[in-house]
């Protein structure tokens, strides 16, 4: 991941509602969730939610597909994993085995990578 991509992703997530939307989509898994369900679960107005989805899509954090009349949004686990990797790349002077936070994230990263491979 390039620095500009990391900055864009972090900027997109640096807002309460967008972070809540993204976390909900991560919980939904690769199949994603209909925009209406996201709005309902988070209590957001559809026009507000559209704005947040657009920011997350522009940062490469979510995808969207049409299913009948519904728009289905899904988290891009590959981008999330790249961002985590970018942030922890130089952890502890390049020795990530000594970096407690990176070590703690490895099981979650491994699970996310497996989910990404299963949907590919």
N, C-alpha and C positions, 0 to 999 in steps of 0.2 A: 504494500500500500504506500502510496506517495503521501507526503506531508499535506498537500492541498486536499486530498481525499479525506485524510484523517480529520483535518480541521472542519471540512464540510459536514462530516458525519457527527462530530462532537457538537458543532453548532446546531445541527438539526435536533439533537437529543437534549440540548440545553434549554428546554422549555417544559414545564410541568405536564401539560396535556400531551405533547408529542412523546415524551418519555413514557407516559402511561399507555399511550396507543402502542408504542413499540414493544413494551413489556408484555402487553396483552397478546400481541401478534406472535411474540416468541413463545408464549405459553400455548398458543393455539397450534403451534408446530407448522410443518411445511404445507399442510393443506390450507392454512390461512383462515380468514374469517370474513364474512360479509360486512360491508361498511355499515349497514343498518344495525347489525348485532354489536359492532364496536361502539357505535353511537349510543345504543341502548345501555350497554354495560357500563360505559363511562359517563353517561349523562351529558353528552355533547350534542350541540345542534349540528345538523347535517352540513350546513355551509361552513361552519367552523372546522368540522372534521375534514372536509375536503381540502381546506387550506393546509391543515397539518399533514394529511396524506401527501399532498404535493411537495411539501418540504422534505418529508422522509424519502419520497421517490427521487427527488432531485439529488439527494445525498447518497443514493444507491442502497438505502437501507431496507426498502420494501419493493415488492412487485405487485402488480395488479392484473387481474384477468376478469373477463366478463363470463358470468354463468347465468344464462337467461337474462333476467332483468337486474340481477345483482352484480355488484362489483366486489370481487373477492381480493382482499389484500393479504399478503404474506410477508413475513420477515425474510430478509436475505441473510441466511446464516453464514454464507461465504464472506459477505462484507463484514458481518459482526466478528467473525473469526479473524479476518485480516486486521480489523481495528484493534482487537485485543492483542494480536501478535505485534502490531506496530507499537502499541503502548508498552509492551513488555520485552521488546527485542533486546534492549541494552540493559536489562535488569541486572543489578549487582555486577556492573562492569563487564557484561557479556556472559556471565555465568548464571543462567536462570535457575539452575538447580539450587542455588543458595538464596534465591528470592522467594520468600514465603508467599506473597500474594500470587505470583505467577504459578508457583507449585500448587496452590490451592485452586487455581482456575483450570488446571490441566484436565481434570475429570470432566468438567463442564464443556470445555473446548472439544475434548474427544467425543463426547456424546453429540454435540452439535455437528461435528464433522461427519459422524456416522449417519445422522439424519439427513444431512445434505447429500451424501453419497446414495442413500436409499431413494431419494427423490430424483436423482439425476438419471 
